[in-house]
Amino acid sequence: MNTIRCSIVEDLLPLYIDGALREETAQAVREHLSACPACRNEYEKLAQTLTLPSAPDLQEEDRRAFQAFRRHWKRKKLQVALLCVVLTAAVVIAGCVVYQEVEVVHDLFSPTTTVVLREAQTHGTWAPVPWEEGDRLRFEGLFAERAVTLDANSDSAVTLRVWDDQHNLVVDELTVAPGEEVSLKTLERNTDYQVEMQTEAEFACLRFH
């Protein structure tokens, strides 16, 4: 005679399917299932849900998953390789552009003022430097070196003196030889200065930078 209630059997079914019940209890569940169509039907449905796939099925599923992962990884490696090629090309192109335009960038942030002197002998007197534009020297730009260079092809040295707007002498008799660069660090950036010169050169080229 079956002495286990259906509600108890339903609670025991997961353990029964897993084989986790003691033999006496499992035997009682088996006897109940053989006599109770409702519980037997519940057991069959639950068994289909809880039963694990067989080993061959698991191996085939793992194989398919591994193949899918390998295909995905190959695509990723190809994408990374293409990205590296594109980035390398971009860096090379950018480097070439910067190299070609470095003079333009230098002129933008550190403009140069060039003065060409022809037949400019002063015969021992002081004369204003003949600027192409305006009548003052002004070092503009954050990266201005504040220096003067006399071109190596100049005929003779040029001596300079510099006055500020209050007519204070800030540079006194600074001589620049052909091919020489002389510092003007005592001058301020973005400030106007009047520059005078003495020279006996028939040709000279001054570059303020």
C-alpha positions as CSV (number, residue, x, y, z in Angstrom):
1,M,0.0,0.0,0.0
2,N,1.3,3.4,-1.0
3,T,1.8,5.6,2.2
4,I,3.6,8.7,0.7
5,R,1.4,11.7,-0.2
6,C,1.7,13.2,-3.7
7,S,2.9,16.5,-2.3
8,I,5.9,14.8,-0.6
9,V,6.7,12.9,-3.7
10,E,6.8,16.1,-5.8
11,D,9.2,17.6,-3.3
12,L,11.4,14.5,-3.5
13,L,11.4,14.1,-7.3
14,P,14.5,16.3,-8.0
15,L,16.5,14.3,-5.4
16,Y,15.2,11.1,-6.8
17,I,16.2,12.0,-10.3
18,D,19.7,12.9,-9.1
19,G,20.0,9.7,-7.2
20,A,20.5,11.5,-3.9
21,L,17.8,9.7,-1.9
22,R,18.5,6.9,0.5
23,E,17.5,3.5,-0.9
24,E,14.5,3.1,1.4
25,T,13.1,6.5,0.4
26,A,13.9,5.9,-3.3
27,Q,12.0,2.6,-3.1
28,A,9.0,4.3,-1.6
29,V,9.0,7.0,-4.4
30,R,9.2,4.2,-7.0
31,E,6.3,2.4,-5.6
32,H,4.3,5.7,-5.5
33,L,5.1,6.5,-9.1
34,S,4.1,3.0,-10.2
35,A,0.7,3.6,-8.6
36,C,0.1,7.3,-9.2
37,P,-0.3,8.4,-12.9
38,A,-0.3,12.1,-11.9
39,C,3.1,11.9,-10.1
40,R,4.5,9.7,-12.8
41,N,3.6,12.3,-15.4
42,E,5.2,15.0,-13.3
43,Y,8.3,12.8,-12.9
44,E,8.7,12.3,-16.7
45,K,8.4,16.0,-17.4
46,L,10.9,16.9,-14.6
47,A,13.3,14.2,-15.7
48,Q,13.5,15.6,-19.2
49,T,14.3,19.0,-17.8
50,L,16.9,18.0,-15.3
51,T,18.7,15.2,-17.2
52,L,22.1,16.4,-18.5
53,P,23.1,15.8,-22.1
54,S,25.2,12.7,-22.8
55,A,29.0,13.0,-23.0
56,P,29.1,12.8,-26.9
57,D,26.5,15.7,-27.1
58,L,28.6,17.7,-24.7
59,Q,31.8,17.1,-26.7
60,E,30.1,18.1,-29.9
61,E,28.8,21.3,-28.3
62,D,32.2,22.1,-26.9
63,R,33.8,21.5,-30.3
64,R,31.3,23.8,-32.0
65,A,31.8,26.5,-29.4
66,F,35.6,26.3,-29.7
67,Q,35.4,26.5,-33.5
68,A,33.2,29.6,-33.2
69,F,35.6,31.2,-30.8
70,R,38.6,30.4,-33.1
71,R,36.8,32.0,-36.0
72,H,36.0,35.1,-33.9
73,W,39.6,35.4,-32.7
74,K,40.9,35.1,-36.2
75,R,38.7,38.0,-37.3
76,K,39.8,40.0,-34.2
77,K,43.5,39.4,-35.0
78,L,42.9,40.5,-38.6
79,Q,41.1,43.7,-37.4
80,V,43.9,44.5,-35.0
81,A,46.6,43.9,-37.7
82,L,44.7,46.2,-40.1
83,L,44.3,48.9,-37.4
84,C,48.0,48.7,-36.7
85,V,48.8,49.2,-40.4
86,V,46.5,52.2,-40.6
87,L,47.9,53.8,-37.5
88,T,51.5,53.3,-38.6
89,A,50.7,54.8,-42.0
90,A,49.0,57.8,-40.3
91,V,52.0,58.4,-38.0
92,V,54.4,58.2,-41.0
93,I,52.2,60.6,-43.0
94,A,51.9,63.0,-40.1
95,G,55.6,62.9,-39.5
96,C,56.3,63.7,-43.2
97,V,53.8,66.6,-43.1
98,V,55.4,68.0,-39.9
99,Y,58.9,67.6,-41.3
100,Q,57.9,69.5,-44.5
101,E,56.0,72.2,-42.7
102,V,58.4,72.7,-39.8
103,E,59.7,75.9,-41.3
104,V,56.2,77.2,-41.6
105,V,55.5,76.4,-38.0
106,H,58.7,78.0,-36.9
107,D,57.9,81.2,-38.8
108,L,54.4,81.2,-37.3
109,F,55.5,81.0,-33.7
110,S,58.9,82.7,-34.1
111,P,58.7,85.2,-37.0
112,T,61.9,86.6,-38.4
113,T,62.6,90.2,-39.5
114,T,65.2,90.5,-42.3
115,V,66.9,93.8,-43.2
116,V,69.0,94.0,-46.4
117,L,71.5,96.8,-46.5
118,R,72.8,98.0,-49.9
119,E,75.2,101.0,-50.1
120,A,74.5,101.6,-46.5
121,Q,77.8,103.0,-45.3
122,T,77.2,105.4,-42.4
123,H,80.8,106.7,-42.3
124,G,81.1,106.7,-38.5
125,T,77.7,108.2,-37.8
126,W,74.5,106.5,-36.4
127,A,71.7,105.9,-38.8
128,P,68.3,104.2,-38.2
129,V,67.9,100.7,-39.5
130,P,65.8,100.8,-42.7
131,W,63.0,98.4,-41.9
132,E,60.9,97.2,-44.8
133,E,57.8,97.8,-42.7
134,G,57.4,100.4,-39.9
135,D,60.3,102.0,-38.0
136,R,60.6,99.8,-34.9
137,L,62.0,96.4,-34.0
138,R,59.5,94.1,-32.2
139,F,60.0,90.4,-31.2
140,E,56.6,88.8,-31.5
141,G,55.8,85.2,-30.7
142,L,56.3,83.1,-27.6
143,F,59.3,81.3,-29.2
144,A,61.1,84.3,-30.5
145,E,64.8,83.8,-29.7
146,R,65.6,87.5,-29.4
147,A,68.9,87.4,-31.3
148,V,70.4,89.0,-34.4
149,T,72.4,87.3,-37.1
150,L,74.5,88.9,-39.8
151,D,74.6,86.9,-43.0
152,A,78.0,85.4,-43.8
153,N,78.0,87.0,-47.3
154,S,77.9,90.5,-45.8
155,D,80.9,92.8,-46.6
156,S,81.5,94.1,-43.2
157,A,80.4,94.0,-39.5
158,V,77.4,96.0,-38.3
159,T,77.3,97.8,-35.0
160,L,73.9,98.3,-33.4
161,R,72.4,100.2,-30.5
162,V,68.9,99.9,-29.3
163,W,66.5,102.4,-27.6
164,D,63.2,101.8,-25.9
165,D,60.1,104.0,-26.3
166,Q,61.2,106.2,-23.3
167,H,64.4,106.8,-25.3
168,N,66.5,104.8,-22.8
169,L,69.6,103.1,-24.3
170,V,69.1,99.4,-23.6
171,V,71.8,98.0,-25.9
172,D,74.9,100.0,-26.5
173,E,77.2,99.4,-29.5
174,L,76.7,95.7,-30.1
175,T,78.9,94.6,-33.0
176,V,77.9,91.7,-35.2
177,A,80.4,90.2,-37.5
178,P,79.5,88.4,-40.8
179,G,78.2,84.9,-40.0
180,E,77.8,85.7,-36.3
181,E,74.7,85.4,-34.2
182,V,74.5,87.7,-31.1
183,S,71.9,87.5,-28.3
184,L,69.4,90.2,-27.6
185,K,67.9,88.6,-24.5
186,T,67.8,91.9,-22.7
187,L,65.0,93.0,-25.0
188,E,61.4,92.2,-24.1
189,R,59.0,90.3,-26.3
190,N,56.1,92.2,-27.9
191,T,57.8,95.5,-27.2
192,D,58.8,98.2,-29.7
193,Y,62.4,99.3,-30.0
194,Q,64.3,101.8,-32.1
195,V,67.5,100.4,-33.6
196,E,70.4,102.5,-35.0
197,M,73.4,101.2,-36.8
198,Q,76.9,101.9,-38.0
199,T,78.5,100.0,-40.8
200,E,80.9,100.4,-43.8
201,A,79.4,97.5,-45.7
202,E,78.2,97.9,-49.3
203,F,76.1,94.8,-48.7
204,A,74.8,93.4,-45.4
205,C,71.9,91.2,-44.4
206,L,70.6,91.4,-40.8
207,R,68.2,88.8,-39.5
208,F,66.4,89.6,-36.2
209,H,64.7,86.4,-34.8
